[in-house]
Amino acid sequence: MSLRINATVDQAQEQTPLQKAHNARMNEDYNQRWMSETGFSQLKEDDGEKLRSRSWHGQFRELTRKCIIHNLTQAAS
């Protein structure tokens, strides 16, 4: 029985080329995600989480202003 356990452990550690490619892609996606999440949290921390405007156009302008101010602040520091 110990031979079977060792055989399954060895098989579990080996990855097919497709699995390796999938894991590499997931690592790339995760790196992009944490960078965007960091940016969003900085925006929320600086200017608050909520938009005050009610119309879509007003929200768009408000969000654009927040992004511009955030980028200028990051460039200045």
C-alpha positions in Angstrom: 0.0 0.0 0.0 2.9 2.4 0.6 3.8 2.1 -3.0 0.4 3.3 -4.2 0.6 6.4 -1.9 4.1 7.3 -3.2 2.9 6.8 -6.8 -0.1 9.2 -6.3 2.1 11.8 -4.7 4.6 11.7 -7.6 1.7 12.0 -10.1 0.2 14.9 -8.3 3.5 16.9 -8.5 4.0 16.4 -12.2 2.1 19.0 -14.4 1.2 18.7 -18.0 2.3 21.6 -20.4 -1.3 22.8 -20.4 -1.4 23.1 -16.6 2.0 24.9 -16.6 0.7 27.4 -19.2 -2.5 27.9 -17.2 -0.6 28.6 -14.0 1.8 31.0 -15.7 -1.2 32.9 -17.1 -2.9 33.0 -13.7 0.2 34.5 -12.2 0.2 37.3 -14.8 -3.5 38.0 -14.2 -2.9 38.1 -10.5 -0.1 40.7 -10.8 -2.3 42.9 -12.9 -5.2 42.6 -10.4 -3.2 43.5 -7.3 -1.9 46.6 -9.0 -5.4 47.8 -10.0 -6.8 47.0 -6.6 -4.0 49.1 -5.0 -4.9 52.0 -7.3 -8.6 51.8 -6.4 -7.9 51.7 -2.7 -5.7 54.7 -3.0 -8.4 56.6 -4.8 -11.0 55.7 -2.2 -8.6 56.6 0.6 -7.8 60.0 -0.8 -11.2 61.2 -1.9 -13.8 59.0 -0.3 -15.6 56.0 -1.7 -18.9 57.7 -2.9 -19.7 60.0 -5.7 -21.9 62.9 -5.0 -23.3 63.5 -8.5 -26.6 61.9 -9.4 -26.4 61.9 -13.2 -24.2 59.7 -15.2 -22.4 62.7 -16.8 -21.8 64.3 -13.5 -20.4 61.1 -12.0 -18.1 60.7 -15.0 -16.8 64.3 -14.6 -16.4 63.8 -10.8 -14.5 60.5 -11.3 -12.3 62.0 -14.0 -11.4 64.9 -11.7 -10.6 62.4 -8.9 -8.3 60.5 -11.2 -6.5 63.6 -12.4 -6.0 64.9 -8.9 -4.8 61.4 -7.8 -2.3 61.2 -10.7 -1.0 64.7 -10.0 -0.6 63.9 -6.3 1.3 60.7 -7.1 3.6 62.5 -9.6 4.4 65.3 -7.1 5.4 62.8 -4.3 
